[in-house]
Amino acid sequence: MSGPESDERRGFFSRPTVRRILSRIVIAVGIVLALIALVSARYGLLFAAVILVGLGAALGPARLRR
């Protein structure tokens, strides 16, 4: 099933370009949150930022399961 119809069947979020864009957005939000946490010394936000960066890395197109 390789072809344009298999892409439509898998869904919108399984496309590598969409996953790459979502991954970069999540990582950017995590980095901004980490910077805010470091400046304001709020370690709970830093913990959340580390989790966000990890989720962003896991969302990358290399993790796409077929």
Secondary structure by P-SEA (a helix, b strand, c coil): cccaaaaaaacccccaaaaaaaaaaaaaaaaaaaaaaaaaccaaaaaaaaaaaaaaaaaccccccc
